[in-house]
Amino acid sequence: MIGRLSGKLAEKQPPSLLLDVQGVGYELEAPMSTFYSLPSLGEPVMLYTHLVVKEDAHNLYGFLTRLERSLFRSLIRVNGVGPKLGLTLLSGMPVETLLLCIQNQDDASLTRLPGVGKKTAQRLVIDLKDRVSDLGGGAETGLAPMSGEMAAGGDATSDAISALVALGYKPAEASRLVSRVEADGLASEEIIRQALQKTVRQGSAGKG
């Protein structure tokens, strides 16, 4: 089992990144909660990892904090939640908000994320509500200031739309979310952050 990797950030295009570890390139997938705090290309970074072994592939997932990895591992143990949906859950709202939704049994907020139906949201709450405190809720959470530059090549807006589609949003919905952001001069990670923040705020406002 690969528990963590330390190297230089060679490429990043949400939700995928390439980590150069002493000349060996490791391809990983990561949630936006990790992408928001990645350093610039060529800078050193250490990622906690989780390996998913399938018959046709070995997929490696990377996280900046132990909390993110622990939560990811707990999420994919829930019936009906695979690694892709786990990344979507960690990307669709701040980690602290996700933990609060589970703790407060707020399955309605969870269903706003792509791929999360009512039954899946209820299973997440039932299976994880008693384990939130064990995950260290409140530590190392929140959206850190995004660092680094735009992904090499391509347009930041298009990259943001592609990333949201990869995370489970339908193309039309991804385009709509990105269109609500003043994207001039922003890196793709920041466009995604603002688009998802608007979604979370609108959902919260709708309850009032």
PAGUVO-54493 format. One record per atom (N, C-alpha, C): residue in one letter; atom name; y, x negated, z. Coordinates in steps of 0.05 Angstrom, whole numbers, plus 5000, padded with zeros to 4 digits. Atoms other than C-alpha are relative to their C-alpha. Example, Ala and Ser with C-alpha at 12.3 -4.5 7.8 and 13.67 -1.06 7.14 Angstrom:
2
<"A", "N", <4976, 4982, 5000>>
<"A", "CA", <4910, 4754, 5156>>
<"A", "C", <5024, 4982, 5000>>
<"S", "N", <4976, 5016, 4999>>
<"S", "CA", <4979, 4727, 5143>>
<"S", "C", <5022, 5015, 5014>>
//
This chain:
208
<"M", "N", <4976, 4983, 5000>>
<"M", "CA", <5000, 5000, 5000>>
<"M", "C", <5025, 4982, 5000>>
<"I", "N", <4975, 5015, 5001>>
<"I", "CA", <5069, 4974, 4981>>
<"I", "C", <5020, 5015, 5019>>
<"G", "N", <4983, 4987, 4980>>
<"G", "CA", <5114, 4989, 5041>>
<"G", "C", <5030, 4997, 4995>>
<"R", "N", <4972, 5004, 5007>>
<"R", "CA", <5180, 4960, 5017>>
<"R", "C", <5002, 4977, 4979>>
<"L", "N", <4994, 5021, 5020>>
<"L", "CA", <5210, 4916, 4962>>
<"L", "C", <5028, 4990, 5003>>
<"S", "N", <4974, 5012, 5000>>
<"S", "CA", <5268, 4868, 4963>>
<"S", "C", <5004, 4985, 4975>>
<"G", "N", <4995, 5014, 5025>>
<"G", "CA", <5300, 4844, 4899>>
<"G", "C", <5028, 5006, 4990>>
<"K", "N", <4975, 4994, 5012>>
<"K", "CA", <5358, 4852, 4852>>
<"K", "C", <4998, 5025, 4983>>
<"L", "N", <4999, 4975, 5015>>
<"L", "CA", <5378, 4918, 4821>>
<"L", "C", <5005, 4993, 4971>>
<"A", "N", <4998, 5008, 5028>>
<"A", "CA", <5365, 4908, 4747>>
<"A", "C", <5010, 5023, 4982>>
<"E", "N", <4992, 4976, 5016>>
<"E", "CA", <5374, 4979, 4719>>
<"E", "C", <5001, 5024, 5019>>
<"K", "N", <5001, 4975, 4986>>
<"K", "CA", <5391, 5047, 4745>>
<"K", "C", <5010, 5023, 4982>>
<"Q", "N", <4995, 4976, 5015>>
<"Q", "CA", <5389, 5114, 4710>>
<"Q", "C", <4986, 5023, 5015>>
<"P", "N", <5013, 4980, 4984>>
<"P", "CA", <5377, 5171, 4758>>
<"P", "C", <4982, 5018, 4984>>
<"P", "N", <5010, 5008, 4973>>
<"P", "CA", <5324, 5186, 4780>>
<"P", "C", <4984, 4974, 4999>>
<"S", "N", <5016, 5024, 5002>>
<"S", "CA", <5295, 5120, 4756>>
<"S", "C", <5017, 4975, 5004>>
<"L", "N", <4987, 5026, 4997>>
<"L", "CA", <5312, 5048, 4773>>
<"L", "C", <4980, 4978, 4996>>
<"L", "N", <5017, 5024, 5004>>
<"L", "CA", <5285, 4978, 4760>>
<"L", "C", <5009, 4979, 5019>>
<"L", "N", <4994, 5020, 4980>>
<"L", "CA", <5281, 4927, 4815>>
<"L", "C", <4986, 4974, 4992>>
<"D", "N", <5010, 5026, 5007>>
<"D", "CA", <5273, 4854, 4797>>
<"D", "C", <4993, 4985, 5026>>
<"V", "N", <5010, 5014, 4976>>
<"V", "CA", <5230, 4821, 4851>>
<"V", "C", <4988, 4973, 4991>>
<"Q", "N", <5009, 5027, 5008>>
<"Q", "CA", <5225, 4746, 4835>>
<"Q", "C", <4988, 5000, 4972>>
<"G", "N", <5008, 5000, 5028>>
<"G", "CA", <5219, 4759, 4761>>
<"G", "C", <4981, 5023, 4992>>
<"V", "N", <5017, 4977, 5006>>
<"V", "CA", <5173, 4820, 4766>>
<"V", "C", <5016, 5026, 5003>>
<"G", "N", <4984, 4975, 5000>>
<"G", "CA", <5205, 4887, 4748>>
<"G", "C", <4984, 5023, 5009>>
<"Y", "N", <5013, 4976, 4989>>
<"Y", "CA", <5184, 4946, 4790>>
<"Y", "C", <5016, 5025, 4993>>
<"E", "N", <4987, 4975, 5006>>
<"E", "CA", <5199, 5015, 4763>>
<"E", "C", <4995, 5020, 5023>>
<"L", "N", <5002, 4981, 4978>>
<"L", "CA", <5214, 5065, 4817>>
<"L", "C", <5016, 5025, 4993>>
<"E", "N", <4983, 4976, 5001>>
<"E", "CA", <5240, 5136, 4822>>
<"E", "C", <5011, 5004, 5028>>
<"A", "N", <4987, 4997, 4974>>
<"A", "CA", <5289, 5153, 4877>>
<"A", "C", <5017, 5025, 5000>>
<"P", "N", <4982, 4977, 4998>>
<"P", "CA", <5328, 5213, 4903>>
<"P", "C", <5029, 4992, 4998>>
<"M", "N", <4971, 5006, 5002>>
<"M", "CA", <5403, 5219, 4893>>
<"M", "C", <5011, 4990, 5027>>
<"S", "N", <4991, 5010, 4974>>
<"S", "CA", <5411, 5207, 4968>>
<"S", "C", <4999, 4970, 5002>>
<"T", "N", <5002, 5029, 5002>>
<"T", "CA", <5389, 5136, 4953>>
<"T", "C", <5019, 4989, 4979>>
<"F", "N", <4983, 5009, 5022>>
<"F", "CA", <5427, 5129, 4887>>
<"F", "C", <5029, 4998, 5008>>
<"Y", "N", <4972, 5000, 4992>>
<"Y", "CA", <5493, 5145, 4920>>
<"Y", "C", <5009, 4974, 5014>>
<"S", "N", <4994, 5024, 4984>>
<"S", "CA", <5489, 5082, 4962>>
<"S", "C", <4989, 4974, 4988>>
<"L", "N", <5010, 5025, 5012>>
<"L", "CA", <5458, 5032, 4914>>
<"L", "C", <5022, 4981, 4994>>
<"P", "N", <4979, 5019, 5007>>
<"P", "CA", <5496, 4968, 4902>>
<"P", "C", <5004, 4998, 4970>>
<"S", "N", <4995, 5004, 5028>>
<"S", "CA", <5522, 4944, 4835>>
<"S", "C", <4976, 4986, 4987>>
<"L", "N", <5022, 5014, 5014>>
<"L", "CA", <5473, 4919, 4782>>
<"L", "C", <5002, 4970, 5005>>
<"G", "N", <5001, 5029, 4995>>
<"G", "CA", <5450, 4848, 4796>>
<"G", "C", <5002, 4993, 5030>>
<"E", "N", <4997, 5005, 4971>>
<"E", "CA", <5462, 4856, 4871>>
<"E", "C", <4973, 5004, 5014>>
<"P", "N", <5026, 4996, 4985>>
<"P", "CA", <5405, 4850, 4923>>
<"P", "C", <4999, 5026, 5014>>
<"V", "N", <5004, 4975, 4985>>
<"V", "CA", <5376, 4912, 4954>>
<"V", "C", <4971, 5000, 5010>>
<"M", "N", <5027, 4997, 4989>>
<"M", "CA", <5316, 4929, 4998>>
<"M", "C", <4995, 5030, 5001>>
<"L", "N", <5008, 4972, 5000>>
<"L", "CA", <5280, 4995, 4988>>
<"L", "C", <4973, 5004, 5014>>
<"Y", "N", <5026, 4992, 4988>>
<"Y", "CA", <5226, 5028, 5030>>
<"Y", "C", <4986, 5016, 4978>>
<"T", "N", <5014, 4988, 5022>>
<"T", "CA", <5172, 5053, 4983>>
<"T", "C", <4977, 5017, 5008>>
<"H", "N", <5024, 4983, 4997>>
<"H", "CA", <5117, 5104, 4976>>
<"H", "C", <4986, 5001, 4974>>
<"L", "N", <5016, 5001, 5025>>
<"L", "CA", <5061, 5097, 4925>>
<"L", "C", <4983, 5025, 4998>>
<"V", "N", <5016, 4976, 5006>>
<"V", "CA", <5030, 5159, 4894>>
<"V", "C", <4980, 4992, 4978>>
<"V", "N", <5021, 5008, 5019>>
<"V", "CA", <4963, 5144, 4859>>
<"V", "C", <4988, 5025, 4988>>
<"K", "N", <5013, 4978, 5015>>
<"K", "CA", <4939, 5192, 4805>>
<"K", "C", <4980, 4987, 4981>>
<"E", "N", <5021, 5010, 5019>>
<"E", "CA", <4882, 5186, 4755>>
<"E", "C", <5013, 4985, 4977>>
<"D", "N", <4988, 5012, 5024>>
<"D", "CA", <4930, 5169, 4699>>
<"D", "C", <5025, 4983, 5005>>
<"A", "N", <4976, 5015, 4995>>
<"A", "CA", <4987, 5134, 4735>>
<"A", "C", <5002, 4993, 5030>>
<"H", "N", <4992, 5008, 4973>>
<"H", "CA", <5011, 5097, 4797>>
<"H", "C", <5031, 5002, 5000>>
<"N", "N", <4971, 4995, 4999>>
<"N", "CA", <5082, 5122, 4813>>
<"N", "C", <5011, 4990, 5027>>
<"L", "N", <4988, 5012, 4977>>
<"L", "CA", <5126, 5084, 4861>>
<"L", "C", <5028, 5014, 5005>>
<"Y", "N", <4975, 4987, 4993>>
<"Y", "CA", <5183, 5119, 4898>>
<"Y", "C", <5015, 4983, 5020>>
<"G", "N", <4985, 5018, 4983>>
<"G", "CA", <5240, 5082, 4932>>
<"G", "C", <5022, 5015, 5015>>
<"F", "N", <4980, 4987, 4982>>
<"F", "CA", <5287, 5100, 4990>>
<"F", "C", <5015, 4979, 5015>>
<"L", "N", <4984, 5019, 4985>>
<"L", "CA", <5344, 5064, 5024>>
<"L", "C", <4995, 5000, 5030>>
<"T", "N", <5004, 4998, 4971>>
<"T", "CA", <5326, 5089, 5093>>
<"T", "C", <4972, 5010, 5006>>
<"R", "N", <5026, 4991, 4991>>
<"R", "CA", <5263, 5101, 5132>>
<"R", "C", <5000, 5031, 5003>>
<"L", "N", <4999, 4971, 4997>>
<"L", "CA", <5287, 5172, 5146>>
<"L", "C", <4995, 5014, 4974>>
<"E", "N", <5005, 4987, 5026>>
<"E", "CA", <5289, 5189, 5072>>
<"E", "C", <4971, 4999, 4993>>
<"R", "N", <5028, 5002, 5007>>
<"R", "CA", <5219, 5162, 5062>>
<"R", "C", <4983, 5018, 5018>>
<"S", "N", <5016, 4984, 4982>>
<"S", "CA", <5192, 5197, 5124>>
<"S", "C", <5003, 5030, 4992>>
<"L", "N", <4996, 4972, 5008>>
<"L", "CA", <5223, 5263, 5101>>
<"L", "C", <4985, 5006, 4974>>
<"F", "N", <5015, 4997, 5025>>
<"F", "CA", <5195, 5253, 5031>>
<"F", "C", <4971, 5004, 5005>>
<"R", "N", <5029, 4998, 4994>>
<"R", "CA", <5126, 5241, 5059>>
<"R", "C", <4993, 5026, 5013>>
<"S", "N", <5005, 4975, 4987>>
<"S", "CA", <5131, 5303, 5102>>
<"S", "C", <5002, 5023, 4979>>
<"L", "N", <4997, 4979, 5020>>
<"L", "CA", <5155, 5345, 5043>>
<"L", "C", <4976, 5002, 4982>>
<"I", "N", <5022, 4999, 5020>>
<"I", "CA", <5099, 5326, 4996>>
<"I", "C", <4973, 5008, 5013>>
<"R", "N", <5024, 4990, 4987>>
<"R", "CA", <5047, 5345, 5049>>
<"R", "C", <4999, 5030, 5001>>
<"V", "N", <4999, 4971, 5000>>
<"V", "CA", <5070, 5417, 5044>>
<"V", "C", <4987, 5010, 4975>>
<"N", "N", <5014, 4989, 5023>>
<"N", "CA", <5027, 5459, 4999>>
<"N", "C", <5020, 5010, 4979>>
<"G", "N", <4982, 4992, 5022>>
<"G", "CA", <5061, 5468, 4931>>
<"G", "C", <5023, 4981, 4995>>
<"V", "N", <4978, 5019, 5003>>
<"V", "CA", <5109, 5410, 4940>>
<"V", "C", <4989, 4973, 4991>>
<"G", "N", <5009, 5026, 5009>>
<"G", "CA", <5094, 5349, 4897>>
<"G", "C", <5023, 4980, 5001>>
<"P", "N", <4979, 5021, 5000>>
<"P", "CA", <5133, 5284, 4889>>
<"P", "C", <5026, 5008, 4985>>
<"K", "N", <4976, 4993, 5015>>
<"K", "CA", <5180, 5312, 4836>>
<"K", "C", <5017, 5020, 5015>>
<"L", "N", <4985, 4980, 4984>>
<"L", "CA", <5200, 5372, 4879>>
<"L", "C", <5011, 4987, 5025>>
<"G", "N", <4990, 5014, 4977>>
<"G", "CA", <5206, 5325, 4938>>
<"G", "C", <5026, 4985, 4994>>
<"L", "N", <4975, 5014, 5008>>
<"L", "CA", <5258, 5284, 4900>>
<"L", "C", <5022, 5021, 4996>>
<"T", "N", <4980, 4979, 5004>>
<"T", "CA", <5294, 5349, 4880>>
<"T", "C", <5011, 5009, 5026>>
<"L", "N", <4990, 4991, 4974>>
<"L", "CA", <5298, 5371, 4953>>
<"L", "C", <5018, 4979, 5013>>
<"L", "N", <4983, 5021, 4988>>
<"L", "CA", <5326, 5304, 4975>>
<"L", "C", <5025, 4995, 4984>>
<"S", "N", <4977, 5004, 5018>>
<"S", "CA", <5375, 5304, 4916>>
<"S", "C", <5019, 5024, 5001>>
<"G", "N", <4984, 4975, 5003>>
<"G", "CA", <5399, 5376, 4918>>
<"G", "C", <5020, 5005, 5022>>
<"M", "N", <4981, 4997, 4978>>
<"M", "CA", <5435, 5372, 4985>>
<"M", "C", <4998, 4976, 5018>>
<"P", "N", <5001, 5023, 4983>>
<"P", "CA", <5453, 5319, 5036>>
<"P", "C", <4975, 5002, 5019>>
<"V", "N", <5024, 5001, 4983>>
<"V", "CA", <5394, 5297, 5079>>
<"V", "C", <5004, 5015, 5025>>
<"E", "N", <4995, 4986, 4975>>
<"E", "CA", <5427, 5323, 5142>>
<"E", "C", <5000, 5030, 4996>>
<"T", "N", <4999, 4972, 5006>>
<"T", "CA", <5438, 5391, 5109>>
<"T", "C", <4971, 5011, 4996>>
<"L", "N", <5028, 4992, 5004>>
<"L", "CA", <5365, 5394, 5087>>
<"L", "C", <4985, 5003, 5027>>
<"L", "N", <5013, 4999, 4974>>
<"L", "CA", <5342, 5379, 5158>>
<"L", "C", <5009, 5024, 5016>>
<"L", "N", <4989, 4977, 4986>>
<"L", "CA", <5388, 5433, 5186>>
<"L", "C", <4989, 5026, 4989>>
<"C", "N", <5012, 4976, 5012>>
<"C", "CA", <5362, 5484, 5136>>
<"C", "C", <4972, 5005, 5011>>
<"I", "N", <5027, 4997, 4989>>
<"I", "CA", <5291, 5470, 5160>>
<"I", "C", <5001, 5008, 5029>>
<"Q", "N", <4998, 4995, 4971>>
<"Q", "CA", <5311, 5469, 5233>>
<"Q", "C", <5009, 5029, 5006>>
<"N", "N", <4989, 4974, 4996>>
<"N", "CA", <5350, 5534, 5227>>
<"N", "C", <4985, 5022, 4985>>
<"Q", "N", <5017, 4981, 5015>>
<"Q", "CA", <5296, 5567, 5185>>
<"Q", "C", <5016, 5014, 4978>>
<"D", "N", <4983, 4989, 5021>>
<"D", "CA", <5346, 5577, 5129>>
<"D", "C", <4987, 4997, 4973>>
<"D", "N", <5015, 5002, 5026>>
<"D", "CA", <5298, 5588, 5071>>
<"D", "C", <5017, 5010, 4977>>
<"A", "N", <4983, 4990, 5022>>
<"A", "CA", <5352, 5624, 5031>>
<"A", "C", <5015, 4977, 4986>>
<"S", "N", <4986, 5023, 5012>>
<"S", "CA", <5391, 5559, 5021>>
<"S", "C", <4981, 4983, 4984>>
<"L", "N", <5020, 5017, 5014>>
<"L", "CA", <5328, 5522, 5000>>
<"L", "C", <4993, 5012, 4973>>
<"T", "N", <5008, 4987, 5025>>
<"T", "CA", <5314, 5573, 4945>>
<"T", "C", <5021, 4995, 4978>>
<"R", "N", <4980, 5006, 5021>>
<"R", "CA", <5379, 5552, 4910>>
<"R", "C", <4994, 4976, 4984>>
<"L", "N", <5008, 5024, 5014>>
<"L", "CA", <5346, 5488, 4890>>
<"L", "C", <4979, 5006, 4979>>
<"P", "N", <5019, 4993, 5022>>
<"P", "CA", <5307, 5487, 4824>>
<"P", "C", <4971, 4994, 5008>>
<"G", "N", <5029, 5003, 4994>>
<"G", "CA", <5232, 5497, 4832>>
<"G", "C", <4992, 5010, 5027>>
<"V", "N", <5006, 4991, 4972>>
<"V", "CA", <5238, 5524, 4903>>
<"V", "C", <5001, 5031, 5000>>
<"G", "N", <5001, 4971, 4998>>
<"G", "CA", <5215, 5597, 4905>>
<"G", "C", <5000, 5008, 5029>>
<"K", "N", <4999, 4989, 4973>>
<"K", "CA", <5216, 5642, 4966>>
<"K", "C", <4976, 4991, 5016>>
<"K", "N", <5024, 5008, 4985>>
<"K", "CA", <5144, 5626, 4986>>
<"K", "C", <5000, 4970, 5006>>
<"T", "N", <4998, 5029, 4994>>
<"T", "CA", <5154, 5551, 4979>>
<"T", "C", <5020, 4994, 5022>>
<"A", "N", <4979, 5004, 4980>>
<"A", "CA", <5218, 5554, 5020>>
<"A", "C", <4989, 5008, 5028>>
<"Q", "N", <5011, 4991, 4975>>
<"Q", "CA", <5182, 5593, 5074>>
<"Q", "C", <4979, 4981, 5011>>
<"R", "N", <5020, 5020, 4992>>
<"R", "CA", <5125, 5543, 5075>>
<"R", "C", <5013, 4975, 5011>>
<"L", "N", <4986, 5023, 4991>>
<"L", "CA", <5174, 5486, 5082>>
<"L", "C", <5010, 5004, 5028>>
<"V", "N", <4989, 4994, 4973>>
<"V", "CA", <5207, 5519, 5142>>
<"V", "C", <4977, 5001, 5021>>
<"I", "N", <5022, 4996, 4980>>
<"I", "CA", <5141, 5538, 5176>>
<"I", "C", <4986, 4973, 5006>>
<"D", "N", <5015, 5024, 4996>>
<"D", "CA", <5107, 5471, 5165>>
<"D", "C", <5016, 4977, 5012>>
<"L", "N", <4984, 5023, 4992>>
<"L", "CA", <5166, 5425, 5181>>
<"L", "C", <5019, 5005, 5023>>
<"K", "N", <4979, 4995, 4980>>
<"K", "CA", <5211, 5461, 5231>>
<"K", "C", <4994, 4987, 5027>>
<"D", "N", <5006, 5012, 4974>>
<"D", "CA", <5174, 5432, 5291>>
<"D", "C", <4999, 4969, 4999>>
<"R", "N", <5001, 5029, 5003>>
<"R", "CA", <5175, 5362, 5262>>
<"R", "C", <5026, 4987, 4993>>
<"V", "N", <4973, 5011, 5007>>
<"V", "CA", <5249, 5354, 5246>>
<"V", "C", <5009, 4980, 5020>>
<"S", "N", <4991, 5019, 4980>>
<"S", "CA", <5264, 5320, 5312>>
<"S", "C", <4985, 4974, 4999>>
<"D", "N", <5016, 5025, 5003>>
<"D", "CA", <5207, 5271, 5301>>
<"D", "C", <5009, 4983, 4977>>
<"L", "N", <4990, 5015, 5023>>
<"L", "CA", <5239, 5251, 5235>>
<"L", "C", <5025, 4985, 5006>>
<"G", "N", <4975, 5014, 4993>>
<"G", "CA", <5301, 5227, 5271>>
<"G", "C", <5024, 5013, 4988>>
<"G", "N", <4977, 4986, 5011>>
<"G", "CA", <5348, 5281, 5247>>
<"G", "C", <5026, 4991, 5012>>
<"G", "N", <4974, 5009, 4991>>
<"G", "CA", <5420, 5258, 5251>>
<"G", "C", <5004, 4970, 4997>>
<"A", "N", <4997, 5029, 5003>>
<"A", "CA", <5406, 5184, 5241>>
<"A", "C", <4999, 4993, 4971>>
<"E", "N", <4999, 5011, 5027>>
<"E", "CA", <5423, 5149, 5177>>
<"E", "C", <5001, 5022, 4979>>
<"T", "N", <4998, 4978, 5019>>
<"T", "CA", <5441, 5214, 5143>>
<"T", "C", <5028, 5003, 4988>>
<"G", "N", <4974, 4995, 5011>>
<"G", "CA", <5498, 5241, 5102>>
<"G", "C", <5004, 4985, 4973>>
<"L", "N", <4994, 5012, 5026>>
<"L", "CA", <5529, 5220, 5036>>
<"L", "C", <5018, 4976, 5004>>
<"A", "N", <4984, 5025, 4998>>
<"A", "CA", <5552, 5148, 5038>>
<"A", "C", <5017, 4998, 4974>>
<"P", "N", <4984, 5004, 5024>>
<"P", "CA", <5607, 5127, 4990>>
<"P", "C", <4984, 4987, 4977>>
<"M", "N", <5015, 5010, 5023>>
<"M", "CA", <5578, 5115, 4921>>
<"M", "C", <5011, 4973, 4992>>
<"S", "N", <4991, 5026, 5009>>
<"S", "CA", <5580, 5043, 4899>>
<"S", "C", <4986, 4993, 4974>>
<"G", "N", <5012, 5008, 5025>>
<"G", "CA", <5564, 5007, 4835>>
<"G", "C", <5015, 5012, 4977>>
<"E", "N", <4986, 4991, 5024>>
<"E", "CA", <5584, 5021, 4764>>
<"E", "C", <4982, 5019, 4984>>
<"M", "N", <5015, 4982, 5016>>
<"M", "CA", <5562, 5069, 4710>>
<"M", "C", <4974, 4986, 4990>>
<"A", "N", <5025, 5011, 5012>>
<"A", "CA", <5491, 5060, 4684>>
<"A", "C", <5007, 4988, 4974>>
<"A", "N", <4995, 5014, 5024>>
<"A", "CA", <5490, 5011, 4628>>
<"A", "C", <4992, 5017, 4976>>
<"G", "N", <5006, 4986, 5025>>
<"G", "CA", <5494, 5045, 4560>>
<"G", "C", <5003, 5030, 5004>>
<"G", "N", <4998, 4971, 4999>>
<"G", "CA", <5507, 5118, 4545>>
<"G", "C", <5025, 5009, 5013>>
<"D", "N", <4977, 4988, 4988>>
<"D", "CA", <5559, 5166, 4570>>
<"D", "C", <4993, 5010, 5028>>
<"A", "N", <5006, 4993, 4972>>
<"A", "CA", <5565, 5180, 4645>>
<"A", "C", <4994, 5030, 5002>>
<"T", "N", <5005, 4971, 4999>>
<"T", "CA", <5569, 5256, 4634>>
<"T", "C", <4972, 5007, 4990>>
<"S", "N", <5027, 4995, 5011>>
<"S", "CA", <5507, 5257, 4590>>
<"S", "C", <4979, 4989, 5018>>
<"D", "N", <5020, 5012, 4981>>
<"D", "CA", <5471, 5211, 4639>>
<"D", "C", <4997, 5019, 5024>>
<"A", "N", <5002, 4981, 4977>>
<"A", "CA", <5488, 5260, 4695>>
<"A", "C", <4984, 5025, 4993>>
<"I", "N", <5015, 4977, 5009>>
<"I", "CA", <5462, 5319, 4656>>
<"I", "C", <4970, 4994, 4998>>
<"S", "N", <5028, 5008, 5003>>
<"S", "CA", <5398, 5282, 4639>>
<"S", "C", <4986, 4996, 5027>>
<"A", "N", <5011, 5004, 4973>>
<"A", "CA", <5388, 5263, 4712>>
<"A", "C", <4994, 5027, 5013>>
<"L", "N", <5004, 4974, 4988>>
<"L", "CA", <5396, 5335, 4735>>
<"L", "C", <4976, 5014, 4987>>
<"V", "N", <5024, 4988, 5013>>
<"V", "CA", <5345, 5358, 4683>>
<"V", "C", <4975, 4987, 5010>>
<"A", "N", <5023, 5014, 4990>>
<"A", "CA", <5297, 5305, 4707>>
<"A", "C", <4993, 5008, 5028>>
<"L", "N", <5004, 4990, 4973>>
<"L", "CA", <5306, 5332, 4777>>
<"L", "C", <4992, 5029, 5002>>
<"G", "N", <5011, 4972, 5000>>
<"G", "CA", <5285, 5402, 4755>>
<"G", "C", <5019, 5021, 4992>>
<"Y", "N", <4981, 4980, 5009>>
<"Y", "CA", <5349, 5436, 4733>>
<"Y", "C", <4996, 5006, 4970>>
<"K", "N", <5001, 4993, 5029>>
<"K", "CA", <5347, 5473, 4666>>
<"K", "C", <5024, 4988, 4986>>
<"P", "N", <4978, 5013, 5015>>
<"P", "CA", <5389, 5440, 4612>>
<"P", "C", <5027, 5015, 5001>>
<"A", "N", <4976, 4985, 5000>>
<"A", "CA", <5439, 5497, 4610>>
<"A", "C", <5013, 5000, 5028>>
<"E", "N", <4990, 5001, 4973>>
<"E", "CA", <5446, 5497, 4686>>
<"E", "C", <5012, 4973, 5007>>
<"A", "N", <4990, 5027, 4996>>
<"A", "CA", <5454, 5422, 4688>>
<"A", "C", <5027, 4996, 4987>>
<"S", "N", <4975, 5003, 5014>>
<"S", "CA", <5509, 5425, 4636>>
<"S", "C", <5022, 5016, 5014>>
<"R", "N", <4980, 4983, 4986>>
<"R", "CA", <5544, 5481, 4674>>
<"R", "C", <5010, 4986, 5025>>
<"L", "N", <4992, 5014, 4975>>
<"L", "CA", <5543, 5442, 4739>>
<"L", "C", <5018, 4977, 4995>>
<"V", "N", <4984, 5024, 5007>>
<"V", "CA", <5570, 5379, 4707>>
<"V", "C", <5027, 5008, 4989>>
<"S", "N", <4975, 4992, 5012>>
<"S", "CA", <5624, 5417, 4670>>
<"S", "C", <5021, 5008, 5021>>
<"R", "N", <4981, 4993, 4978>>
<"R", "CA", <5655, 5437, 4737>>
<"R", "C", <5012, 4976, 5013>>
<"V", "N", <4990, 5025, 4987>>
<"V", "CA", <5670, 5364, 4754>>
<"V", "C", <5020, 4987, 4981>>
<"E", "N", <4981, 5016, 5015>>
<"E", "CA", <5731, 5325, 4732>>
<"E", "C", <4988, 4972, 4997>>
<"A", "N", <5018, 5023, 5003>>
<"A", "CA", <5688, 5270, 4704>>
<"A", "C", <5013, 4974, 4990>>
<"D", "N", <4988, 5024, 5012>>
<"D", "CA", <5739, 5222, 4674>>
<"D", "C", <5000, 4976, 5019>>
<"G", "N", <5001, 5025, 4984>>
<"G", "CA", <5727, 5151, 4699>>
<"G", "C", <4979, 4999, 5022>>
<"L", "N", <5020, 5000, 4978>>
<"L", "CA", <5670, 5171, 4745>>
<"L", "C", <4973, 4990, 4990>>
<"A", "N", <5028, 5008, 5006>>
<"A", "CA", <5601, 5139, 4746>>
<"A", "C", <4982, 5025, 5001>>
<"S", "N", <5018, 4977, 5002>>
<"S", "CA", <5542, 5185, 4732>>
<"S", "C", <4991, 5009, 5028>>
<"E", "N", <5008, 4993, 4974>>
<"E", "CA", <5521, 5182, 4805>>
<"E", "C", <5021, 5017, 5015>>
<"E", "N", <4978, 4985, 4987>>
<"E", "CA", <5589, 5208, 4828>>
<"E", "C", <5003, 5027, 4988>>
<"I", "N", <4999, 4973, 5013>>
<"I", "CA", <5588, 5264, 4777>>
<"I", "C", <4978, 5018, 5011>>
<"I", "N", <5022, 4984, 4988>>
<"I", "CA", <5521, 5286, 4803>>
<"I", "C", <5006, 5008, 5028>>
<"R", "N", <4993, 4994, 4972>>
<"R", "CA", <5544, 5281, 4875>>
<"R", "C", <5019, 5024, 5002>>
<"Q", "N", <4980, 4979, 4999>>
<"Q", "CA", <5605, 5325, 4862>>
<"Q", "C", <4989, 5027, 4990>>
<"A", "N", <5011, 4976, 5010>>
<"A", "CA", <5566, 5375, 4821>>
<"A", "C", <4982, 5014, 5020>>
<"L", "N", <5018, 4989, 4980>>
<"L", "CA", <5513, 5384, 4875>>
<"L", "C", <5015, 5008, 5025>>
<"Q", "N", <4984, 4992, 4976>>
<"Q", "CA", <5565, 5386, 4931>>
<"Q", "C", <5013, 5027, 4995>>
<"K", "N", <4988, 4974, 5006>>
<"K", "CA", <5599, 5444, 4896>>
<"K", "C", <4979, 5022, 5002>>
<"T", "N", <5022, 4981, 4998>>
<"T", "CA", <5532, 5480, 4892>>
<"T", "C", <4994, 5007, 5029>>
<"V", "N", <5005, 4995, 4971>>
<"V", "CA", <5520, 5471, 4967>>
<"V", "C", <5022, 5016, 5012>>
<"R", "N", <4977, 4986, 4988>>
<"R", "CA", <5590, 5494, 4985>>
<"R", "C", <5001, 5029, 4992>>
<"Q", "N", <4999, 4972, 5010>>
<"Q", "CA", <5586, 5556, 4941>>
<"Q", "C", <4978, 5016, 5014>>
<"G", "N", <5022, 4986, 4986>>
<"G", "CA", <5519, 5574, 4973>>
<"G", "C", <5008, 5007, 5028>>
<"S", "N", <4992, 4996, 4972>>
<"S", "CA", <5548, 5567, 5043>>
<"S", "C", <5021, 5022, 5001>>
<"A", "N", <4979, 4980, 5001>>
<"A", "CA", <5609, 5608, 5024>>
<"A", "C", <4989, 5028, 4994>>
<"G", "N", <5012, 4974, 5007>>
<"G", "CA", <5565, 5663, 4995>>
<"G", "C", <4989, 5014, 5024>>
<"K", "N", <5012, 4988, 4976>>
<"K", "CA", <5535, 5675, 5064>>
<"K", "C", <5021, 5014, 5016>>
<"G", "N", <4979, 4988, 4984>>
<"G", "CA", <5603, 5692, 5093>>
<"G", "C", <5008, 5026, 4988>>
//
